[in-house]
Amino acid sequence: MALSPEERVLHSRLAAHTLHSKYDSKELTAPARRAFLDGFETQVDPEGILPIAERQRRAAHARKAHFTRLALASARARRRDAS
């Protein structure tokens, strides 16, 4: 039996609430968060040859650049939508 779009939303919402009632959200998302952050280290040191402190320093800047880029795009979109 196929679900309507509204039923799919409700079914998904029910599943999410059930999942989060049983487990800590931080634990559920920890592997994804770790993979996301590790990606910045891979980006700045794909061969893994830098000392760990330098790799982490560069990864922190790559992460800040990523989020600054997103903030800039958001500001431009808000300005465009306001006009």
mmCIF file of the N, C-alpha and C atoms, coordinates in Angstrom:
data_MODEL
# 
_entry.id   MODEL 
# 
loop_
_atom_site.group_PDB 
_atom_site.id 
_atom_site.type_symbol 
_atom_site.label_atom_id 
_atom_site.label_alt_id 
_atom_site.label_comp_id 
_atom_site.label_asym_id 
_atom_site.label_entity_id 
_atom_site.label_seq_id 
_atom_site.pdbx_PDB_ins_code 
_atom_site.Cartn_x 
_atom_site.Cartn_y 
_atom_site.Cartn_z 
_atom_site.occupancy 
_atom_site.B_iso_or_equiv 
_atom_site.pdbx_formal_charge 
_atom_site.auth_seq_id 
_atom_site.auth_comp_id 
_atom_site.auth_asym_id 
_atom_site.auth_atom_id 
_atom_site.pdbx_PDB_model_num 
ATOM 1   N N  . MET A 1 1  ? 0.839  -1.177 0.000  1.00 0.00 ? 1  MET A N  1 
ATOM 2   C CA . MET A 1 1  ? 0.000  0.000  0.000  1.00 0.00 ? 1  MET A CA 1 
ATOM 3   C C  . MET A 1 1  ? 0.888  1.245  0.000  1.00 0.00 ? 1  MET A C  1 
ATOM 4   N N  . ALA A 1 2  ? 0.700  2.090  -0.990 1.00 0.00 ? 2  ALA A N  1 
ATOM 5   C CA . ALA A 1 2  ? 1.502  3.299  -1.108 1.00 0.00 ? 2  ALA A CA 1 
ATOM 6   C C  . ALA A 1 2  ? 0.991  4.359  -0.136 1.00 0.00 ? 2  ALA A C  1 
ATOM 7   N N  . LEU A 1 3  ? 1.928  5.091  0.443  1.00 0.00 ? 3  LEU A N  1 
ATOM 8   C CA . LEU A 1 3  ? 1.583  6.162  1.366  1.00 0.00 ? 3  LEU A CA 1 
ATOM 9   C C  . LEU A 1 3  ? 1.504  7.483  0.614  1.00 0.00 ? 3  LEU A C  1 
ATOM 10  N N  . SER A 1 4  ? 0.605  8.328  1.055  1.00 0.00 ? 4  SER A N  1 
ATOM 11  C CA . SER A 1 4  ? 0.528  9.669  0.475  1.00 0.00 ? 4  SER A CA 1 
ATOM 12  C C  . SER A 1 4  ? 1.732  10.463 0.990  1.00 0.00 ? 4  SER A C  1 
ATOM 13  N N  . PRO A 1 5  ? 2.063  11.590 0.351  1.00 0.00 ? 5  PRO A N  1 
ATOM 14  C CA . PRO A 1 5  ? 3.175  12.403 0.847  1.00 0.00 ? 5  PRO A CA 1 
ATOM 15  C C  . PRO A 1 5  ? 2.992  12.814 2.315  1.00 0.00 ? 5  PRO A C  1 
ATOM 16  N N  . GLU A 1 6  ? 1.772  13.160 2.695  1.00 0.00 ? 6  GLU A N  1 
ATOM 17  C CA . GLU A 1 6  ? 1.512  13.553 4.081  1.00 0.00 ? 6  GLU A CA 1 
ATOM 18  C C  . GLU A 1 6  ? 1.733  12.379 5.038  1.00 0.00 ? 6  GLU A C  1 
ATOM 19  N N  . GLU A 1 7  ? 1.309  11.188 4.630  1.00 0.00 ? 7  GLU A N  1 
ATOM 20  C CA . GLU A 1 7  ? 1.497  9.998  5.467  1.00 0.00 ? 7  GLU A CA 1 
ATOM 21  C C  . GLU A 1 7  ? 2.977  9.644  5.589  1.00 0.00 ? 7  GLU A C  1 
ATOM 22  N N  . ARG A 1 8  ? 3.732  9.819  4.506  1.00 0.00 ? 8  ARG A N  1 
ATOM 23  C CA . ARG A 1 8  ? 5.172  9.550  4.558  1.00 0.00 ? 8  ARG A CA 1 
ATOM 24  C C  . ARG A 1 8  ? 5.854  10.478 5.555  1.00 0.00 ? 8  ARG A C  1 
ATOM 25  N N  . VAL A 1 9  ? 5.442  11.755 5.547  1.00 0.00 ? 9  VAL A N  1 
ATOM 26  C CA . VAL A 1 9  ? 6.015  12.717 6.491  1.00 0.00 ? 9  VAL A CA 1 
ATOM 27  C C  . VAL A 1 9  ? 5.707  12.287 7.919  1.00 0.00 ? 9  VAL A C  1 
ATOM 28  N N  . LEU A 1 10 ? 4.464  11.926 8.180  1.00 0.00 ? 10 LEU A N  1 
ATOM 29  C CA . LEU A 1 10 ? 4.087  11.503 9.524  1.00 0.00 ? 10 LEU A CA 1 
ATOM 30  C C  . LEU A 1 10 ? 4.801  10.224 9.933  1.00 0.00 ? 10 LEU A C  1 
ATOM 31  N N  . HIS A 1 11 ? 4.925  9.296  9.007  1.00 0.00 ? 11 HIS A N  1 
ATOM 32  C CA . HIS A 1 11 ? 5.625  8.033  9.287  1.00 0.00 ? 11 HIS A CA 1 
ATOM 33  C C  . HIS A 1 11 ? 7.087  8.306  9.623  1.00 0.00 ? 11 HIS A C  1 
ATOM 34  N N  . SER A 1 12 ? 7.716  9.179  8.857  1.00 0.00 ? 12 SER A N  1 
ATOM 35  C CA . SER A 1 12 ? 9.115  9.519  9.100  1.00 0.00 ? 12 SER A CA 1 
ATOM 36  C C  . SER A 1 12 ? 9.285  10.247 10.421 1.00 0.00 ? 12 SER A C  1 
ATOM 37  N N  . ARG A 1 13 ? 8.373  11.161 10.719 1.00 0.00 ? 13 ARG A N  1 
ATOM 38  C CA . ARG A 1 13 ? 8.422  11.903 11.975 1.00 0.00 ? 13 ARG A CA 1 
ATOM 39  C C  . ARG A 1 13 ? 8.282  10.958 13.163 1.00 0.00 ? 13 ARG A C  1 
ATOM 40  N N  . LEU A 1 14 ? 7.353  9.993  13.047 1.00 0.00 ? 14 LEU A N  1 
ATOM 41  C CA . LEU A 1 14 ? 7.150  8.996  14.098 1.00 0.00 ? 14 LEU A CA 1 
ATOM 42  C C  . LEU A 1 14 ? 8.430  8.186  14.317 1.00 0.00 ? 14 LEU A C  1 
ATOM 43  N N  . ALA A 1 15 ? 9.059  7.763  13.232 1.00 0.00 ? 15 ALA A N  1 
ATOM 44  C CA . ALA A 1 15 ? 10.290 6.980  13.336 1.00 0.00 ? 15 ALA A CA 1 
ATOM 45  C C  . ALA A 1 15 ? 11.404 7.793  13.992 1.00 0.00 ? 15 ALA A C  1 
ATOM 46  N N  . ALA A 1 16 ? 11.525 9.056  13.624 1.00 0.00 ? 16 ALA A N  1 
ATOM 47  C CA . ALA A 1 16 ? 12.572 9.899  14.200 1.00 0.00 ? 16 ALA A CA 1 
ATOM 48  C C  . ALA A 1 16 ? 12.342 10.113 15.689 1.00 0.00 ? 16 ALA A C  1 
ATOM 49  N N  . HIS A 1 17 ? 11.103 10.401 16.068 1.00 0.00 ? 17 HIS A N  1 
ATOM 50  C CA . HIS A 1 17 ? 10.813 10.608 17.490 1.00 0.00 ? 17 HIS A CA 1 
ATOM 51  C C  . HIS A 1 17 ? 11.054 9.331  18.298 1.00 0.00 ? 17 HIS A C  1 
ATOM 52  N N  . THR A 1 18 ? 10.686 8.193  17.730 1.00 0.00 ? 18 THR A N  1 
ATOM 53  C CA . THR A 1 18 ? 10.909 6.919  18.408 1.00 0.00 ? 18 THR A CA 1 
ATOM 54  C C  . THR A 1 18 ? 12.403 6.666  18.588 1.00 0.00 ? 18 THR A C  1 
ATOM 55  N N  . LEU A 1 19 ? 13.180 6.895  17.538 1.00 0.00 ? 19 LEU A N  1 
ATOM 56  C CA . LEU A 1 19 ? 14.623 6.696  17.607 1.00 0.00 ? 19 LEU A CA 1 
ATOM 57  C C  . LEU A 1 19 ? 15.253 7.587  18.673 1.00 0.00 ? 19 LEU A C  1 
ATOM 58  N N  . HIS A 1 20 ? 14.889 8.870  18.666 1.00 0.00 ? 20 HIS A N  1 
ATOM 59  C CA . HIS A 1 20 ? 15.500 9.810  19.601 1.00 0.00 ? 20 HIS A CA 1 
ATOM 60  C C  . HIS A 1 20 ? 14.986 9.642  21.031 1.00 0.00 ? 20 HIS A C  1 
ATOM 61  N N  . SER A 1 21 ? 13.865 8.938  21.191 1.00 0.00 ? 21 SER A N  1 
ATOM 62  C CA . SER A 1 21 ? 13.403 8.649  22.554 1.00 0.00 ? 21 SER A CA 1 
ATOM 63  C C  . SER A 1 21 ? 14.190 7.510  23.180 1.00 0.00 ? 21 SER A C  1 
ATOM 64  N N  . LYS A 1 22 ? 14.844 6.714  22.349 1.00 0.00 ? 22 LYS A N  1 
ATOM 65  C CA . LYS A 1 22 ? 15.576 5.548  22.838 1.00 0.00 ? 22 LYS A CA 1 
ATOM 66  C C  . LYS A 1 22 ? 17.083 5.778  22.957 1.00 0.00 ? 22 LYS A C  1 
ATOM 67  N N  . TYR A 1 23 ? 17.611 6.725  22.181 1.00 0.00 ? 23 TYR A N  1 
ATOM 68  C CA . TYR A 1 23 ? 19.056 6.919  22.126 1.00 0.00 ? 23 TYR A CA 1 
ATOM 69  C C  . TYR A 1 23 ? 19.396 8.397  22.251 1.00 0.00 ? 23 TYR A C  1 
ATOM 70  N N  . ASP A 1 24 ? 20.613 8.667  22.695 1.00 0.00 ? 24 ASP A N  1 
ATOM 71  C CA . ASP A 1 24 ? 21.120 10.035 22.781 1.00 0.00 ? 24 ASP A CA 1 
ATOM 72  C C  . ASP A 1 24 ? 21.440 10.520 21.364 1.00 0.00 ? 24 ASP A C  1 
ATOM 73  N N  . SER A 1 25 ? 20.923 11.667 21.001 1.00 0.00 ? 25 SER A N  1 
ATOM 74  C CA . SER A 1 25 ? 21.130 12.207 19.655 1.00 0.00 ? 25 SER A CA 1 
ATOM 75  C C  . SER A 1 25 ? 22.606 12.409 19.341 1.00 0.00 ? 25 SER A C  1 
ATOM 76  N N  . LYS A 1 26 ? 23.380 12.829 20.342 1.00 0.00 ? 26 LYS A N  1 
ATOM 77  C CA . LYS A 1 26 ? 24.809 13.044 20.108 1.00 0.00 ? 26 LYS A CA 1 
ATOM 78  C C  . LYS A 1 26 ? 25.511 11.741 19.763 1.00 0.00 ? 26 LYS A C  1 
ATOM 79  N N  . GLU A 1 27 ? 25.095 10.651 20.391 1.00 0.00 ? 27 GLU A N  1 
ATOM 80  C CA . GLU A 1 27 ? 25.687 9.347  20.085 1.00 0.00 ? 27 GLU A CA 1 
ATOM 81  C C  . GLU A 1 27 ? 25.295 8.887  18.685 1.00 0.00 ? 27 GLU A C  1 
ATOM 82  N N  . LEU A 1 28 ? 24.051 9.162  18.304 1.00 0.00 ? 28 LEU A N  1 
ATOM 83  C CA . LEU A 1 28 ? 23.584 8.741  16.987 1.00 0.00 ? 28 LEU A CA 1 
ATOM 84  C C  . LEU A 1 28 ? 24.331 9.452  15.862 1.00 0.00 ? 28 LEU A C  1 
ATOM 85  N N  . THR A 1 29 ? 24.637 10.726 16.070 1.00 0.00 ? 29 THR A N  1 
ATOM 86  C CA . THR A 1 29 ? 25.260 11.503 15.003 1.00 0.00 ? 29 THR A CA 1 
ATOM 87  C C  . THR A 1 29 ? 26.780 11.564 15.104 1.00 0.00 ? 29 THR A C  1 
ATOM 88  N N  . ALA A 1 30 ? 27.355 10.995 16.154 1.00 0.00 ? 30 ALA A N  1 
ATOM 89  C CA . ALA A 1 30 ? 28.807 11.058 16.349 1.00 0.00 ? 30 ALA A CA 1 
ATOM 90  C C  . ALA A 1 30 ? 29.606 10.507 15.172 1.00 0.00 ? 30 ALA A C  1 
ATOM 91  N N  . PRO A 1 31 ? 29.265 9.344  14.607 1.00 0.00 ? 31 PRO A N  1 
ATOM 92  C CA . PRO A 1 31 ? 30.057 8.853  13.471 1.00 0.00 ? 31 PRO A CA 1 
ATOM 93  C C  . PRO A 1 31 ? 30.012 9.788  12.259 1.00 0.00 ? 31 PRO A C  1 
ATOM 94  N N  . ALA A 1 32 ? 28.858 10.349 11.981 1.00 0.00 ? 32 ALA A N  1 
ATOM 95  C CA . ALA A 1 32 ? 28.743 11.271 10.839 1.00 0.00 ? 32 ALA A CA 1 
ATOM 96  C C  . ALA A 1 32 ? 29.521 12.552 11.111 1.00 0.00 ? 32 ALA A C  1 
ATOM 97  N N  . ARG A 1 33 ? 29.426 13.055 12.326 1.00 0.00 ? 33 ARG A N  1 
ATOM 98  C CA . ARG A 1 33 ? 30.146 14.276 12.692 1.00 0.00 ? 33 ARG A CA 1 
ATOM 99  C C  . ARG A 1 33 ? 31.653 14.049 12.593 1.00 0.00 ? 33 ARG A C  1 
ATOM 100 N N  . ARG A 1 34 ? 32.111 12.899 13.077 1.00 0.00 ? 34 ARG A N  1 
ATOM 101 C CA . ARG A 1 34 ? 33.538 12.566 13.011 1.00 0.00 ? 34 ARG A CA 1 
ATOM 102 C C  . ARG A 1 34 ? 34.002 12.477 11.552 1.00 0.00 ? 34 ARG A C  1 
ATOM 103 N N  . ALA A 1 35 ? 33.219 11.825 10.707 1.00 0.00 ? 35 ALA A N  1 
ATOM 104 C CA . ALA A 1 35 ? 33.574 11.692 9.287  1.00 0.00 ? 35 ALA A CA 1 
ATOM 105 C C  . ALA A 1 35 ? 33.634 13.065 8.614  1.00 0.00 ? 35 ALA A C  1 
ATOM 106 N N  . PHE A 1 36 ? 32.672 13.933 8.951  1.00 0.00 ? 36 PHE A N  1 
ATOM 107 C CA . PHE A 1 36 ? 32.649 15.281 8.381  1.00 0.00 ? 36 PHE A CA 1 
ATOM 108 C C  . PHE A 1 36 ? 33.924 16.032 8.756  1.00 0.00 ? 36 PHE A C  1 
ATOM 109 N N  . LEU A 1 37 ? 34.289 15.990 10.031 1.00 0.00 ? 37 LEU A N  1 
ATOM 110 C CA . LEU A 1 37 ? 35.478 16.709 10.484 1.00 0.00 ? 37 LEU A CA 1 
ATOM 111 C C  . LEU A 1 37 ? 36.757 16.082 9.941  1.00 0.00 ? 37 LEU A C  1 
ATOM 112 N N  . ASP A 1 38 ? 36.800 14.763 9.866  1.00 0.00 ? 38 ASP A N  1 
ATOM 113 C CA . ASP A 1 38 ? 37.979 14.083 9.310  1.00 0.00 ? 38 ASP A CA 1 
ATOM 114 C C  . ASP A 1 38 ? 38.190 14.449 7.845  1.00 0.00 ? 38 ASP A C  1 
ATOM 115 N N  . GLY A 1 39 ? 37.103 14.755 7.158  1.00 0.00 ? 39 GLY A N  1 
ATOM 116 C CA . GLY A 1 39 ? 37.211 15.136 5.753  1.00 0.00 ? 39 GLY A CA 1 
ATOM 117 C C  . GLY A 1 39 ? 38.062 16.376 5.551  1.00 0.00 ? 39 GLY A C  1 
ATOM 118 N N  . PHE A 1 40 ? 38.036 17.295 6.501  1.00 0.00 ? 40 PHE A N  1 
ATOM 119 C CA . PHE A 1 40 ? 38.870 18.490 6.390  1.00 0.00 ? 40 PHE A CA 1 
ATOM 120 C C  . PHE A 1 40 ? 40.342 18.136 6.530  1.00 0.00 ? 40 PHE A C  1 
ATOM 121 N N  . GLU A 1 41 ? 40.657 17.170 7.398  1.00 0.00 ? 41 GLU A N  1 
ATOM 122 C CA . GLU A 1 41 ? 42.048 16.738 7.526  1.00 0.00 ? 41 GLU A CA 1 
ATOM 123 C C  . GLU A 1 41 ? 42.517 16.067 6.237  1.00 0.00 ? 41 GLU A C  1 
ATOM 124 N N  . THR A 1 42 ? 41.649 15.283 5.634  1.00 0.00 ? 42 THR A N  1 
ATOM 125 C CA . THR A 1 42 ? 41.994 14.631 4.364  1.00 0.00 ? 42 THR A CA 1 
ATOM 126 C C  . THR A 1 42 ? 42.166 15.671 3.261  1.00 0.00 ? 42 THR A C  1 
ATOM 127 N N  . GLN A 1 43 ? 41.349 16.691 3.300  1.00 0.00 ? 43 GLN A N  1 
ATOM 128 C CA . GLN A 1 43 ? 41.419 17.757 2.294  1.00 0.00 ? 43 GLN A CA 1 
ATOM 129 C C  . GLN A 1 43 ? 42.763 18.477 2.345  1.00 0.00 ? 43 GLN A C  1 
ATOM 130 N N  . VAL A 1 44 ? 43.246 18.779 3.551  1.00 0.00 ? 44 VAL A N  1 
ATOM 131 C CA . VAL A 1 44 ? 44.487 19.552 3.681  1.00 0.00 ? 44 VAL A CA 1 
ATOM 132 C C  . VAL A 1 44 ? 45.736 18.681 3.647  1.00 0.00 ? 44 VAL A C  1 
ATOM 133 N N  . ASP A 1 45 ? 45.584 17.381 3.875  1.00 0.00 ? 45 ASP A N  1 
ATOM 134 C CA . ASP A 1 45 ? 46.743 16.484 3.895  1.00 0.00 ? 45 ASP A CA 1 
ATOM 135 C C  . ASP A 1 45 ? 46.338 15.110 3.352  1.00 0.00 ? 45 ASP A C  1 
ATOM 136 N N  . PRO A 1 46 ? 46.065 15.014 2.039  1.00 0.00 ? 46 PRO A N  1 
ATOM 137 C CA . PRO A 1 46 ? 45.562 13.755 1.482  1.00 0.00 ? 46 PRO A CA 1 
ATOM 138 C C  . PRO A 1 46 ? 46.517 12.567 1.655  1.00 0.00 ? 46 PRO A C  1 
ATOM 139 N N  . GLU A 1 47 ? 47.826 12.835 1.676  1.00 0.00 ? 47 GLU A N  1 
ATOM 140 C CA . GLU A 1 47 ? 48.789 11.734 1.823  1.00 0.00 ? 47 GLU A CA 1 
ATOM 141 C C  . GLU A 1 47 ? 49.071 11.403 3.282  1.00 0.00 ? 47 GLU A C  1 
ATOM 142 N N  . GLY A 1 48 ? 48.634 12.249 4.197  1.00 0.00 ? 48 GLY A N  1 
ATOM 143 C CA . GLY A 1 48 ? 48.872 12.003 5.619  1.00 0.00 ? 48 GLY A CA 1 
ATOM 144 C C  . GLY A 1 48 ? 50.318 12.159 6.029  1.00 0.00 ? 48 GLY A C  1 
ATOM 145 N N  . ILE A 1 49 ? 51.021 13.111 5.412  1.00 0.00 ? 49 ILE A N  1 
ATOM 146 C CA . ILE A 1 49 ? 52.457 13.257 5.688  1.00 0.00 ? 49 ILE A CA 1 
ATOM 147 C C  . ILE A 1 49 ? 52.777 14.383 6.678  1.00 0.00 ? 49 ILE A C  1 
ATOM 148 N N  . LEU A 1 50 ? 51.812 15.267 6.917  1.00 0.00 ? 50 LEU A N  1 
ATOM 149 C CA . LEU A 1 50 ? 52.061 16.371 7.850  1.00 0.00 ? 50 LEU A CA 1 
ATOM 150 C C  . LEU A 1 50 ? 52.027 15.878 9.296  1.00 0.00 ? 50 LEU A C  1 
ATOM 151 N N  . PRO A 1 51 ? 52.774 16.548 10.171 1.00 0.00 ? 51 PRO A N  1 
ATOM 152 C CA . PRO A 1 51 ? 52.638 16.238 11.599 1.00 0.00 ? 51 PRO A CA 1 
ATOM 153 C C  . PRO A 1 51 ? 51.189 16.500 12.029 1.00 0.00 ? 51 PRO A C  1 
ATOM 154 N N  . ILE A 1 52 ? 50.697 15.724 12.972 1.00 0.00 ? 52 ILE A N  1 
ATOM 155 C CA . ILE A 1 52 ? 49.279 15.799 13.346 1.00 0.00 ? 52 ILE A CA 1 
ATOM 156 C C  . ILE A 1 52 ? 48.864 17.197 13.794 1.00 0.00 ? 52 ILE A C  1 
ATOM 157 N N  . ALA A 1 53 ? 49.727 17.891 14.526 1.00 0.00 ? 53 ALA A N  1 
ATOM 158 C CA . ALA A 1 53 ? 49.381 19.239 14.988 1.00 0.00 ? 53 ALA A CA 1 
ATOM 159 C C  . ALA A 1 53 ? 49.193 20.186 13.802 1.00 0.00 ? 53 ALA A C  1 
ATOM 160 N N  . GLU A 1 54 ? 50.064 20.093 12.820 1.00 0.00 ? 54 GLU A N  1 
ATOM 161 C CA . GLU A 1 54 ? 49.950 20.947 11.631 1.00 0.00 ? 54 GLU A CA 1 
ATOM 162 C C  . GLU A 1 54 ? 48.720 20.574 10.807 1.00 0.00 ? 54 GLU A C  1 
ATOM 163 N N  . ARG A 1 55 ? 48.457 19.287 10.667 1.00 0.00 ? 55 ARG A N  1 
ATOM 164 C CA . ARG A 1 55 ? 47.264 18.832 9.941  1.00 0.00 ? 55 ARG A CA 1 
ATOM 165 C C  . ARG A 1 55 ? 46.001 19.360 10.616 1.00 0.00 ? 55 ARG A C  1 
ATOM 166 N N  . GLN A 1 56 ? 45.958 19.283 11.933 1.00 0.00 ? 56 GLN A N  1 
ATOM 167 C CA . GLN A 1 56 ? 44.788 19.772 12.666 1.00 0.00 ? 56 GLN A CA 1 
ATOM 168 C C  . GLN A 1 56 ? 44.643 21.285 12.560 1.00 0.00 ? 56 GLN A C  1 
ATOM 169 N N  . ARG A 1 57 ? 45.760 21.997 12.577 1.00 0.00 ? 57 ARG A N  1 
ATOM 170 C CA . ARG A 1 57 ? 45.721 23.449 12.444 1.00 0.00 ? 57 ARG A CA 1 
ATOM 171 C C  . ARG A 1 57 ? 45.158 23.838 11.080 1.00 0.00 ? 57 ARG A C  1 
ATOM 172 N N  . ARG A 1 58 ? 45.663 23.194 10.047 1.00 0.00 ? 58 ARG A N  1 
ATOM 173 C CA . ARG A 1 58 ? 45.188 23.488 8.685  1.00 0.00 ? 58 ARG A CA 1 
ATOM 174 C C  . ARG A 1 58 ? 43.731 23.066 8.505  1.00 0.00 ? 58 ARG A C  1 
ATOM 175 N N  . ALA A 1 59 ? 43.370 21.933 9.087  1.00 0.00 ? 59 ALA A N  1 
ATOM 176 C CA . ALA A 1 59 ? 41.982 21.460 8.993  1.00 0.00 ? 59 ALA A CA 1 
ATOM 177 C C  . ALA A 1 59 ? 41.029 22.440 9.672  1.00 0.00 ? 59 ALA A C  1 
ATOM 178 N N  . ALA A 1 60 ? 41.452 23.010 10.784 1.00 0.00 ? 60 ALA A N  1 
ATOM 179 C CA . ALA A 1 60 ? 40.617 23.997 11.480 1.00 0.00 ? 60 ALA A CA 1 
ATOM 180 C C  . ALA A 1 60 ? 40.375 25.202 10.577 1.00 0.00 ? 60 ALA A C  1 
ATOM 181 N N  . HIS A 1 61 ? 41.406 25.644 9.867  1.00 0.00 ? 61 HIS A N  1 
ATOM 182 C CA . HIS A 1 61 ? 41.236 26.770 8.948  1.00 0.00 ? 61 HIS A CA 1 
ATOM 183 C C  . HIS A 1 61 ? 40.369 26.383 7.749  1.00 0.00 ? 61 HIS A C  1 
ATOM 184 N N  . ALA A 1 62 ? 40.530 25.173 7.255  1.00 0.00 ? 62 ALA A N  1 
ATOM 185 C CA . ALA A 1 62 ? 39.690 24.710 6.143  1.00 0.00 ? 62 ALA A CA 1 
ATOM 186 C C  . ALA A 1 62 ? 38.228 24.649 6.582  1.00 0.00 ? 62 ALA A C  1 
ATOM 187 N N  . ARG A 1 63 ? 37.991 24.210 7.801  1.00 0.00 ? 63 ARG A N  1 
ATOM 188 C CA . ARG A 1 63 ? 36.629 24.152 8.345  1.00 0.00 ? 63 ARG A CA 1 
ATOM 189 C C  . ARG A 1 63 ? 36.048 25.562 8.485  1.00 0.00 ? 63 ARG A C  1 
ATOM 190 N N  . LYS A 1 64 ? 36.840 26.489 9.015  1.00 0.00 ? 64 LYS A N  1 
ATOM 191 C CA . LYS A 1 64 ? 36.383 27.869 9.151  1.00 0.00 ? 64 LYS A CA 1 
ATOM 192 C C  . LYS A 1 64 ? 36.111 28.491 7.782  1.00 0.00 ? 64 LYS A C  1 
ATOM 193 N N  . ALA A 1 65 ? 36.950 28.191 6.804  1.00 0.00 ? 65 ALA A N  1 
ATOM 194 C CA . ALA A 1 65 ? 36.730 28.700 5.448  1.00 0.00 ? 65 ALA A CA 1 
ATOM 195 C C  . ALA A 1 65 ? 35.427 28.149 4.882  1.00 0.00 ? 65 ALA A C  1 
ATOM 196 N N  . HIS A 1 66 ? 35.168 26.870 5.124  1.00 0.00 ? 66 HIS A N  1 
ATOM 197 C CA . HIS A 1 66 ? 33.941 26.233 4.638  1.00 0.00 ? 66 HIS A CA 1 
ATOM 198 C C  . HIS A 1 66 ? 32.699 26.942 5.196  1.00 0.00 ? 66 HIS A C  1 
ATOM 199 N N  . PHE A 1 67 ? 32.684 27.151 6.510  1.00 0.00 ? 67 PHE A N  1 
ATOM 200 C CA . PHE A 1 67 ? 31.521 27.770 7.125  1.00 0.00 ? 67 PHE A CA 1 
ATOM 201 C C  . PHE A 1 67 ? 31.414 29.260 6.785  1.00 0.00 ? 67 PHE A C  1 
ATOM 202 N N  . THR A 1 68 ? 32.550 29.926 6.582  1.00 0.00 ? 68 THR A N  1 
ATOM 203 C CA . THR A 1 68 ? 32.518 31.315 6.146  1.00 0.00 ? 68 THR A CA 1 
ATOM 204 C C  . THR A 1 68 ? 31.958 31.412 4.731  1.00 0.00 ? 68 THR A C  1 
ATOM 205 N N  . ARG A 1 69 ? 32.323 30.470 3.877  1.00 0.00 ? 69 ARG A N  1 
ATOM 206 C CA . ARG A 1 69 ? 31.787 30.416 2.518  1.00 0.00 ? 69 ARG A CA 1 
ATOM 207 C C  . ARG A 1 69 ? 30.275 30.237 2.545  1.00 0.00 ? 69 ARG A C  1 
ATOM 208 N N  . LEU A 1 70 ? 29.793 29.355 3.434  1.00 0.00 ? 70 LEU A N  1 
ATOM 209 C CA . LEU A 1 70 ? 28.350 29.154 3.570  1.00 0.00 ? 70 LEU A CA 1 
ATOM 210 C C  . LEU A 1 70 ? 27.666 30.422 4.072  1.00 0.00 ? 70 LEU A C  1 
ATOM 211 N N  . ALA A 1 71 ? 28.275 31.110 5.033  1.00 0.00 ? 71 ALA A N  1 
ATOM 212 C CA . ALA A 1 71 ? 27.698 32.345 5.572  1.00 0.00 ? 71 ALA A CA 1 
ATOM 213 C C  . ALA A 1 71 ? 27.636 33.423 4.494  1.00 0.00 ? 71 ALA A C  1 
ATOM 214 N N  . LEU A 1 72 ? 28.658 33.519 3.677  1.00 0.00 ? 72 LEU A N  1 
ATOM 215 C CA . LEU A 1 72 ? 28.675 34.491 2.596  1.00 0.00 ? 72 LEU A CA 1 
ATOM 216 C C  . LEU A 1 72 ? 27.567 34.198 1.588  1.00 0.00 ? 72 LEU A C  1 
ATOM 217 N N  . ALA A 1 73 ? 27.415 32.939 1.222  1.00 0.00 ? 73 ALA A N  1 
ATOM 218 C CA . ALA A 1 73 ? 26.354 32.558 0.291  1.00 0.00 ? 73 ALA A CA 1 
ATOM 219 C C  . ALA A 1 73 ? 24.980 32.854 0.888  1.00 0.00 ? 73 ALA A C  1 
ATOM 220 N N  . SER A 1 74 ? 24.823 32.618 2.174  1.00 0.00 ? 74 SER A N  1 
ATOM 221 C CA . SER A 1 74 ? 23.555 32.891 2.847  1.00 0.00 ? 74 SER A CA 1 
ATOM 222 C C  . SER A 1 74 ? 23.257 34.386 2.862  1.00 0.00 ? 74 SER A C  1 
ATOM 223 N N  . ALA A 1 75 ? 24.268 35.199 3.158  1.00 0.00 ? 75 ALA A N  1 
ATOM 224 C CA . ALA A 1 75 ? 24.085 36.652 3.184  1.00 0.00 ? 75 ALA A CA 1 
ATOM 225 C C  . ALA A 1 75 ? 23.702 37.170 1.806  1.00 0.00 ? 75 ALA A C  1 
ATOM 226 N N  . ARG A 1 76 ? 24.344 36.647 0.773  1.00 0.00 ? 76 ARG A N  1 
ATOM 227 C CA . ARG A 1 76 ? 24.012 37.066 -0.590 1.00 0.00 ? 76 ARG A CA 1 
ATOM 228 C C  . ARG A 1 76 ? 22.587 36.671 -0.953 1.00 0.00 ? 76 ARG A C  1 
ATOM 229 N N  . ALA A 1 77 ? 22.181 35.476 -0.548 1.00 0.00 ? 77 ALA A N  1 
ATOM 230 C CA . ALA A 1 77 ? 20.818 35.013 -0.846 1.00 0.00 ? 77 ALA A CA 1 
ATOM 231 C C  . ALA A 1 77 ? 19.786 35.867 -0.114 1.00 0.00 ? 77 ALA A C  1 
ATOM 232 N N  . ARG A 1 78 ? 20.065 36.207 1.144  1.00 0.00 ? 78 ARG A N  1 
ATOM 233 C CA . ARG A 1 78 ? 19.134 37.059 1.898  1.00 0.00 ? 78 ARG A CA 1 
ATOM 234 C C  . ARG A 1 78 ? 19.023 38.432 1.269  1.00 0.00 ? 78 ARG A C  1 
ATOM 235 N N  . ARG A 1 79 ? 20.153 38.985 0.828  1.00 0.00 ? 79 ARG A N  1 
ATOM 236 C CA . ARG A 1 79 ? 20.139 40.301 0.191  1.00 0.00 ? 79 ARG A CA 1 
ATOM 237 C C  . ARG A 1 79 ? 19.347 40.233 -1.122 1.00 0.00 ? 79 ARG A C  1 
ATOM 238 N N  . ARG A 1 80 ? 19.573 39.199 -1.883 1.00 0.00 ? 80 ARG A N  1 
ATOM 239 C CA . ARG A 1 80 ? 18.868 39.017 -3.153 1.00 0.00 ? 80 ARG A CA 1 
ATOM 240 C C  . ARG A 1 80 ? 17.370 38.860 -2.928 1.00 0.00 ? 80 ARG A C  1 
ATOM 241 N N  . ASP A 1 81 ? 16.988 38.095 -1.894 1.00 0.00 ? 81 ASP A N  1 
ATOM 242 C CA . ASP A 1 81 ? 15.568 37.875 -1.604 1.00 0.00 ? 81 ASP A CA 1 
ATOM 243 C C  . ASP A 1 81 ? 14.899 39.128 -1.068 1.00 0.00 ? 81 ASP A C  1 
ATOM 244 N N  . ALA A 1 82 ? 15.663 40.004 -0.409 1.00 0.00 ? 82 ALA A N  1 
ATOM 245 C CA . ALA A 1 82 ? 15.090 41.216 0.172  1.00 0.00 ? 82 ALA A CA 1 
ATOM 246 C C  . ALA A 1 82 ? 14.778 42.261 -0.893 1.00 0.00 ? 82 ALA A C  1 
ATOM 247 N N  . SER A 1 83 ? 15.447 42.177 -2.025 1.00 0.00 ? 83 SER A N  1 
ATOM 248 C CA . SER A 1 83 ? 15.228 43.209 -3.060 1.00 0.00 ? 83 SER A CA 1 
ATOM 249 C C  . SER A 1 83 ? 14.148 42.835 -4.039 1.00 0.00 ? 83 SER A C  1 
# 
